[in-house]
Amino acid sequence: MKLFPTSLVGSYPQPDWLIDRQMLSKRMPPRIRADELWRVPAVWLEQAQNDATLVAIRDQERAGLDIITDGEIRRESYSNRFATALEGLDLDNPATITSRSGKAILVPRVVGPIRKKYAVMVEDVRFLRSNTDRPIKVTVPGPFTMTQQAHNDYYADEASLALDYATAVNAELRDLAAAGADIVQIDEPYLQPYPDKARDYGLAAMNRALESVDCKTALHTCFGYAALVSNRPEGYPFLTELAECNVDQISLETAQSNLDCAILKSLPAKTIILGVIDLSTNDVECAEVVAGRIRRDCKTALHTCFGYAALMSNRPEGYPFLTELAECNVDQISLETAQSNLPVFAFRPTILRPLVKMMRGGLF
């Protein structure tokens, strides 16, 4: 694996010919199905989604990304494709709740035991695996986040609901690993606005979801869509607790939140994946700006006893690994901006060579 291996968190912009991006931009990310967003008739939709997925794969490869995703092209949001495929939900009579951004949104109504009916994204992984020879990653919404994105009319408490969501996620992750995924990732953005709930039952649910998965596992957490959530804190209310999560990698956004990387000292056993592209704007960022963020992150990390595996093969006990990747919610910016930004986070060695020398020589 290269120094600073790069990847999308998961999503990539869908082309305008496939989905009505203007309609999508004027609404909250859907929690129930939103078939009206697709421009292509249902009879040809799968073929069109496959074609758009190939475009996303080739864009990533041409840019030099090391780990490839399918861009979540077949989804109307990061969570609703999997969340609405489970048993125990009334999708015809959804409930209205207040979202994390304070707006009303329709969500599935839980009316029975949450169970997985079939492998939701196995064919997506097989398609991705057959169309690239690079390592591949696939994302699934996490059990804690899905619990917050549903209305509970069945379970005695949210903790019980979250554990059943976790069982369904675990079955899906195992299927995805068996289908050829190198990395499976659960997306848990709702850990941050609801840290008390996360402490009460979120960790137990996530650990159940990650049990006995036969490939690398990752957990992504963030502050929500940059285009929709402008008031972004500088720290993570629920982060140090993830030291007790049975996951290999922790993925964080840092470009917008200006995260003080010293807090990562609390995660010594995890591979840390840092988001370094600011997606609150459609402006294309230059490589020097992004490299500056990496230098900042790595400098702070080294001062708090952090290192990167490729540089420190004799990594002392207590040192975590450090990798880099693109910011999340890439699907919310234009396809043109995403295509221009991709080469920026497939970093050129000349930009980072001074950083590498400093890390090796301890010159910070």
N, C-alpha and C positions, 0 to 999 in steps of 0.2 A: 504494500500500500504506500502511496506517495506521502511525502510530507504535506501536512494540511490537506488531507483528502476532502473533496467538496461534493455537495449534493444539495438538491432541493430538500426542504423539510417534507414536502409531499406534493403540493399542488403546483399547477402551471396554468397559465391563461388558456381557456378554451377559445377557439376561433369564433368570430362573429357569425360565420355561416352555420355553425353548429348550435349555438345557444344565443338567446337574446340577452346580450351583456348589458344593454341599457336597462331592460326590465330588471335584471338581476341586481344592478347597482342601486336601484331605487327602493329596494326592500331589504329586510333583514335576511341573513342566510337562512334558508328554509329548514325547518325541523321535521315537517311532514313532506310528502312527495310534492313536487312542483313540475309536473309534466308539461305545463304550459310554457315553460322556459325553452324547451327544445324547438328549434326551427325545422328539424327534419321529421317527416312523418314516421310513426312508430314502426312501420314495416321495414324501413331502411335505417332506423336509428342505430342499431348495433354496428352495422357496417360503417356508418359515418363516424361513430365514436372510435372504432378501431383505426380508421384513417387519421383522425385527429390525434389519437394516442401515438401513432407512428411519427407524426410531426413533432410531438413533444419529446419522444425518445431521441430522434435525430438531432433536434436542437441541443439537447443536453450533451450528446456525444460530440457534436461539432465544437461545442464550447469547451470541451475537455473535462467535464465533470466526471468524477471517479465512481460514484454510486448513482444508479439511475432509478427513477421512479416512473410510474405511468402518468404522472401529472394529475391524477385524480380526475381525468377527463370525463369519465362516465358518471360523475357525481354532480348533483345540484348544490351540494355543500359538502364539507369534509365529513359530516356525520350522518346525514339523513339516509344515504343509500343502505348502510348496514343497519342503522337503528330502526328503520321502518320495515326491515325484512324479518323481524322476529315475531314469534307467537306471543300472545298475551296483550296485544295492543288493539285499540279501536281507532283506526285511521279515518273512518268515515265520519266520526263525531269527535273531532279534536277539541282539546281544551285550549283556553287562552291563559297565558301566564305573562308575567313581566320579565323581560330578558335582563341579562346582566348590564345592558346599556340603558335600562329603564323604559324600554318600549314594549308594547303588547305584541305577542307573537303566538301563533298557533303551534301546538306541540301534540305528540301522540298521547292518548289517554290509556293508562295501564289498567286493564280490566281482568287480567288473569296472570298466571305464572309466566314469567319471561323465559322463553326457550328458543334455541336456535333450530330453525326448520331445515336449513340446507346450507351448503358452503356458499357464502355470498360472493366472495371475491377470488375464489380459486382460479376461475377461468381468466381473470384479469392478470393474475400472477403468471399463469402458463403463457399467455400472450406476450407479456413483458419478457419473460425468460427466453422465449423463442426468437425475440427480436433484438437482443443485445447480448454481447459476451462479457459485459462488465457486471460487477456485483449489483444486485437489485434490492430495493427496499419497498415495502408496502405499509400503508397506514390504516389503522382501525380506530374508531372513536373509543375512548376509554370508558370504563363502567361508571366512574364517578361523574364524568361530564354528561353521559347519557341520562343518568339519574336526575340531574338538574334540568335536562332538556325534555322532561316528560312530566305528566300530571298523574300522580299516584292515586288511583281509586281502588286498589286491591290489597297492597301489602300493609302490614301493621305499622311499618316505619320505613324511612328511606334507606336505612342500613341494610335491611333485608332485600329491598329492591336492588340496591347496588351489588349485593353479592350474587344475585341471580343474573344480573347483567354481566358480571365478571365471569360467571360460568359459561355464558354464551360467547363472550369475547375469547376466553381461553380455548374453546373448541375451534373457533375460527382461526386463531393464531396457529394452532397446531396443524390445521389443514393447510394454511398458507406456507408454513415451513416445509411441510411434506411436498408441496407443489413446486418448490424451488426457490422460495424467498431466502435471501442471505440475511436480511434484517427485517424484523417486524416491529412496528412502532405503534404504541397507543398514544392517542392525542388527548391530553387532559388540561385544556386551558382553564376549565372552571375550578381548578385547585386554587387559583389566585384570588378571585373575588369571594370565595367561600372557604377560607382557611380553617375556620373552626369546625365546619362539617368534615373537611378533609382529614383533620386530626381525629375526629370521632370515628369515622368509618371508611374514609377514602383509601387509606393505606392498606387496610385489610382487603378491600375490594381489588385494588390494583395488584397486590401480591397473588390473589387467587387467579386473576386474569393471566398472570405471567408464569404460572406453574408449569414446569416440565415442557417448555417450548424448545424445540430442537434446532434453534439457530440463535443468532445474536438478537437481543431485544433492546428496544429504545423507548423512552418516554419523553414526549414533547409537551412542554407547558409554556404559556405565553400570556399576554394581556389582551388577546382578541385581535380582531381585524384592525389593522392600522388605519385604514380609511374610515372606520366607523367609531373607533374608540380613541379619542384624541387625548384624554386625560390619563396618561400612562405613568405609573409610579417608577421610581428609580431602583426599587428593590422588590424581591419576591417574598410575599407574606408566607408562602408555603414552599420552602426549598430545602432547608437543612434536614427536614424530616425525611426527605427522599433518600438519605443515607440508609434507611431501613427498608427501602423498596428493593425487591428482588429483580432488578433490571440492570443491564450492562451499561447502557448509555443514557445520559440526561441531556436533552436538547433544549436550549434556552435562546430567546431573542435578547440581544444586547445592544444593537445599533440604536434603537429608539429609547430603550429604558436606561441607557448609561449605567448598566449594572456594575457595581463595585465587585470585581472578581475575587476579592479577598474572602467573600462568603463561600466561595467554592472549596475552601479549605475543609469545610464540613463534609465534603463528598469524596474522601480520598480513594475509595475503591471504584469510582465510576469513571467511564470515559465521558468527558465533557464536550458537548457539541455546541459551539457558539454561533448564533446568527449575527452576521456582520453587514447585512445590506438593509438600508432604511427604506421600507416600502410604504411609508406614509405619503409618498410623493411619486409622481410619474417621471421625475427627473432621473436621468441616467447618471449614476455615480461613477467617478473616475477611480481607477485602480489605486491611486495614491491615497485617496480618502479611506478606502476600505483597508488598505495595508496599514494605515495609521491606527485604525480601530484594532487590528490584530496586534500591532506592537503594544498598544495600550493594555489590551487584555493579557497578553503574554507577560508583559513587564510586571503587572500587578500579580499575576499568577506565580511568577518566579519569586517575587518578594515574599509570597506567602507559602513557599515550599511547594510549587507546582512545576511540573515538567511535561514534556511530550515524549512519547515512547520512542519515536524514531530518532530522537536526539539523545535520549538517556536510556540506553539499553540496560544499564545497571541502576535502574530507577530505585532510589531508596524507599524503604517502607513508608507508607503514608503519602506518597506522591500519586496523584491521579494522572490519567492520560488527558491530552488536550487535542481536539480536532476542530475543524472549522467547517461551516456550511452556509448556504443562503438563508435569508430570513424566511419566516413562514408567511402564508397567505399570498403567495406570488400570484395566485389566480385573480386577485383583486386589482392588479394593475393591468395596463394594456399589454397585448401580446408583443407589440413593437418594443415597449420598454423592457419587458422580460427578456426578449431576444438580445437586446443591447447590453443588459446587465449580466447575462450569463457568462460572457468571457471575463468580466470583472472579478467574479468570485471563483473562476478557474485560474488562480493567481499565477502570474509570471514569476519564475524563480529570481529574476534580477531585482524585483521589487522587495522580495523578502530575504534575499541573501544576507544583507547586514543584520537582520533580526536573527537568522540562523547562527551566524558567527557569534553574536552576543550571547545567545542562549548556550552555545557550546562552550564559550570562554568565560561565562559568568560576568559579562561586562556591564550589566544593568546597574 
